């Protein structure tokens, strides 16, 4: 079922690399579909054909391949295409959109990781995107544990993991800071448990938004 008579619900999942947020996004999508909801599970960067092409540019290769400023532009371009082609149409028909990362990741990884560019990120976001999720689930994880998990996947999209544990510690602190800054839409979930137990906590946190 769709959310008849109303705009859909936009949920995002955030967290450091290896936090388990992608697993939790997928488990929530499966749970809601089983209840009869129309769910669009998507990701950033990506979620549309053009944005997926940009994903390969920013997540693969040498850590110093792009400057932080260039990354901000690339991520914003991908997000704009994703918004136009995937997110807005799904919300317009009343679907639940679950997005693995959104603008909060850009605020962290590009806005803070290599210089104080948060204002630049926010200005560009306001100009070109102008949308925030209705609810953001932050899966909190110890940085060393998360990095070990992420590196253990041995995938090709490890450009940010290759920056090392210092970046992950900085990102965790930054995400927790965002959760306080945007306390009305953030829900912080401890990810240090088996996925099924974390999924129960996530479902409980999201339930009020579905009513």
C-alpha positions in Angstrom: 0.0 0.0 0.0 1.0 3.6 -0.5 0.4 6.4 2.1 -2.9 7.4 0.5 -3.9 11.0 0.5 -0.5 12.2 1.8 3.0 12.8 0.7 5.2 9.7 1.3 7.7 9.3 4.0 11.4 10.0 3.5 13.8 8.1 5.8 17.6 8.2 5.7 20.2 6.1 7.3 23.6 7.5 8.3 26.7 6.3 10.1 30.4 5.7 9.7 31.7 3.1 7.2 31.1 -0.4 8.5 28.4 0.7 11.0 25.8 -1.6 9.5 23.5 1.1 8.2 23.1 -0.5 4.8 22.0 -3.8 6.4 19.6 -2.0 8.6 18.1 0.0 5.7 17.6 -3.2 3.8 16.0 -5.0 6.8 13.6 -2.1 7.5 12.6 -2.1 3.8 11.9 -5.8 3.9 9.9 -5.4 7.1 7.7 -2.6 5.8 7.1 -4.3 2.5 5.9 -7.4 4.4 3.4 -5.1 6.1 2.1 -3.9 2.7 3.9 -0.6 2.3 5.3 0.5 -1.1 9.0 1.0 -0.3 11.7 2.5 -2.5 15.2 1.5 -1.1 17.9 3.6 -2.6 21.4 4.9 -1.8 23.8 7.8 -2.2 25.8 8.5 -4.1 23.6 6.8 -6.6 20.0 5.9 -6.8 19.5 6.9 -10.5 21.5 6.0 -13.6 23.4 9.3 -13.8 24.1 9.4 -10.0 25.4 5.8 -10.2 28.0 6.9 -12.8 29.1 9.7 -10.4 29.3 7.1 -7.6 32.1 5.3 -9.4 34.0 8.5 -9.7 33.9 9.4 -6.1 34.1 6.1 -4.3 36.9 4.4 -6.3 40.5 5.3 -6.8 43.2 7.1 -4.8 42.1 8.9 -1.6 43.5 12.1 -3.0 41.8 11.8 -6.4 39.5 14.7 -5.7 39.7 17.8 -3.5 37.0 18.2 -1.0 35.5 21.1 -2.9 35.3 19.0 -6.1 33.7 16.2 -4.2 31.0 18.6 -2.9 30.1 19.5 -6.4 30.1 15.9 -7.6 27.9 14.7 -4.7 25.5 17.6 -5.1 25.1 16.8 -8.8 24.5 13.1 -8.0 22.0 14.1 -5.3 20.1 16.5 -7.6 19.6 13.8 -10.2 18.6 11.3 -7.6 16.1 13.7 -6.1 14.5 14.5 -9.5 14.4 10.9 -10.9 13.8 8.7 -7.9 13.0 10.4 -4.6 10.4 13.0 -5.5 8.4 10.7 -7.8 8.2 8.1 -5.1 7.2 10.5 -2.4 4.6 12.1 -4.7 2.8 8.7 -5.0 2.9 8.1 -1.3 5.7 5.6 -1.0 8.2 5.2 1.8 11.7 6.1 0.6 14.6 4.6 2.5 17.9 6.2 1.5 21.3 4.8 2.5 23.0 8.2 3.1 21.8 11.6 2.1 23.0 15.2 2.7 24.2 14.6 6.2 27.0 12.4 4.9 28.2 15.2 2.7 28.1 17.6 5.7 30.5 15.2 7.4 32.8 13.6 4.8 33.3 16.7 2.6 32.2 19.4 5.0 34.5 18.5 7.9 37.0 15.8 6.9 39.5 18.0 5.1 38.8 21.5 6.1 35.9 23.5 7.4 33.6 23.5 4.4 30.3 22.9 6.2 29.0 26.3 5.2 29.8 25.6 1.6 27.9 22.3 1.8 24.9 23.9 3.4 24.7 26.8 1.0 24.9 24.5 -2.0 22.4 22.1 -0.5 19.9 24.9 0.1 20.4 26.2 -3.4 20.2 22.9 -5.3 18.5 20.4 -3.1 16.3 22.1 -0.5 15.1 18.8 1.0 15.8 17.0 4.3 14.6 13.6 5.3 11.5 13.3 7.6 13.5 11.0 9.8 17.2 10.1 10.0 18.4 6.9 11.7 22.0 7.2 12.8 23.6 3.8 13.5 26.3 4.5 16.0 29.4 2.3 16.0 32.9 2.3 17.5 35.2 3.6 14.7 37.8 0.9 14.9 35.2 -1.8 14.8 33.4 -0.1 11.9 36.6 0.3 9.9 37.6 -3.3 10.4 34.2 -4.4 9.2 34.4 -2.1 6.2 37.9 -3.2 5.2 36.8 -6.8 5.6 34.4 -6.5 2.8 37.3 -6.2 0.4 35.3 -4.3 -2.2 36.4 -1.7 -4.7 34.6 1.2 -3.2 37.0 1.8 -0.3 38.3 5.3 -1.1 37.1 6.8 2.1 38.0 3.8 4.2 41.5 4.3 3.0 41.7 7.6 4.8 42.0 5.5 8.0 40.8 5.3 11.6 41.3 9.0 12.3 38.8 10.0 9.8 36.3 7.5 11.1 36.7 8.8 14.7 36.2 12.3 13.4 33.1 11.3 11.4 31.5 9.5 14.4 31.9 12.6 16.5 30.5 14.7 13.7 27.5 12.5 13.2 26.7 12.6 16.9 27.0 16.4 16.7 24.5 16.4 13.8 22.1 14.3 15.8 22.1 17.0 18.5 21.9 19.9 15.9 18.9 18.2 14.2 17.5 16.5 17.2 13.9 16.7 15.8 14.6 14.3 12.9 17.6 12.2 14.2 17.2 8.9 16.1 20.5 7.4 17.3 20.6 3.6 17.5 23.5 1.6 19.1 24.8 -0.6 16.3 26.9 -2.8 18.6 24.6 -5.8 18.6 23.5 -8.6 16.3 21.7 -7.1 13.2 18.3 -8.6 14.3 18.4 -6.8 17.6 19.4 -3.5 16.0 16.6 -3.9 13.5 14.1 -4.1 16.4 15.4 -0.8 17.8 15.2 0.8 14.4 11.7 -0.4 13.8 10.6 1.1 17.2 12.3 4.4 16.3 10.6 4.6 13.0 7.1 3.4 14.0 5.7 6.8 15.1 6.5 8.4 11.7 4.5 5.7 10.0 1.3 6.4 11.9 
